[in-house]
């Protein structure tokens, strides 16, 4: 279970605790923030490659995954 899933489960339980009180219960808080994310450097290159050339990106991703698996297998071999 990832950290995100644990966080999601905890916040869902916490939120449902306060919403079970019914319609007459007052809101305890309200947050609203805008978040803008700008990508730069290698992250921007990978993002644009994934959306501009999806087939090539997919093929390269599979090649990298297979290579990493073969390398890990070779390094962990007990011969």
Phi, psi and omega in degrees: 000129184279167179297322179298318179295320178296315179299317180298318180295316181294318181289328177293317178295317180297315181292320182292332178297320182275340180271347179286346184293341177112183184285337183277357182280142181279148176288135182277328179202164174209123180242140175211112181228143172265137181233121178251128181245125176245133181263144181221155174068223184297323179299319178294321178298314180295317180299312182290325177295321181294324183268330181275326183225071187296323180294312179298317179299316179296317179297315179295320179297318178294318179298317178296319181295316179295317178298316179296320178295316178295320178295316178296321177296317180293321181286333183261006179293139183253037180284000000 
